[in-house]
């Protein structure tokens, strides 16, 4: 037992838990120009060789050689030619620099100093963008830190971007920092030059990513398959389009096209990765629609949903007295004897959608019985609407009839504006002309 305890103790004491608490990369805490050297303070102890090789210093754009002296987290660089007056020094430390735990510097560091002459002139000490960097955020704010406070007029005179980018510049940190925020996206695949006084940095944007349509779904319904006809599509169908990235340009205005042409309103989410397509008019019943995408893919919809059937009149029956159950079918041009009574009934049988029915008020305003001449009188009294089966609806119009003494045409008309509960209307007016004999 004591041997096991000894082994465990040795294992524990041989491990440095400190190694596991220093996983974060080091930073440059400060960088200052002193009388004969440049002093850099890091947030952690650094590997000397790697850090020195990642360090560069230039004086008036000429590279400076020199020697290094270390003191804990502090590194001193002594230029071979000393610190010159009336000169501009630029210091850069790359991410090859590592601390003693092997963590790379969090980010490339850059600062600038001036000596004598234009010492009062503000210089750029730090930028959040580096030479040659590829910037994928096309609206990335650019922060500039100065050696001394600046005013808005100074920025107006000395700051520029080429090609030009529209944006706002805001002074922060009591004038020692400025942030340029683009108001419009930078262009894809473009090299930009940022100029701030004597400081110039060239950076670029990546090639524009290709945005693809990933899928099309009927809202609350199935996903469409390429080159496959999707049946059971309703007239009021709404489509949801999903894209692989942020849609731009013509894709935003016209994400897909239809044949036969259909007008629609695209509504995008905030990231422009999903679009809801709502058609401006009901889709035509029993019509095959082709959907084409910008990358030449095709989908097909067939509008034959069970709730989208166009109402149509199948037949009309006439009862002299509905209570007897005796009726006769009315046909165009046929003759019929109308007898006086108050139990007469015209029964209209219509083909409709599965969940469709008619509202009595809508029927009253869209069904008309007209007597051309003579003293025959047909006066509607009441109305019944009955759903006989999934696709069969009955409209019963009960009338009071006073028979006439002369033959006369009778016209029965159902207007195309008659609408069922699913919003479907007939293709055209239904007209039946019969003769009273």
Buried (B, 14 or more C-beta within 10 A) or exposed (E): EEEEEEEEEEEEEEEEEEEEEBEEBBBBEEBEBEEEBBBBBBBBBBBEEBBBEBBBBBBEEEEBEBEBEEEEBBBBBBBEEEBBEEBBBBBBBBBBBBBEBEBBBBBBBBBBBBBEEEEEEBBBBBBEBBEEBEBEEBEBBBBBBBBEEBEEEBBEEBBBBEEEBEBEBBBEEEBBBBBBEBEEBBEBEEEBEBEBBBBEBBBBBEEEEEBEBEEBBBEEBEEBEEEEBBEBBBBBBBBBBBBEBEBEEEBEEEBBEBEEEBEBEBEBEEEBBBBBBEBEEBBBBEBBBEBEBBEEBEBBBBBBBBBBBBBBBEEBBBBBBBEEEEBEEBEEEEEBEBEEBEBBBBBBBBBBBBEBEBEEEBBEEBBBBEBEEBEBBBEBEEBBBEBEEEBEBBBBBBBBBBEBEEEBBBEBBBBBEBBBBBEBBBEEEBEBBBEBE
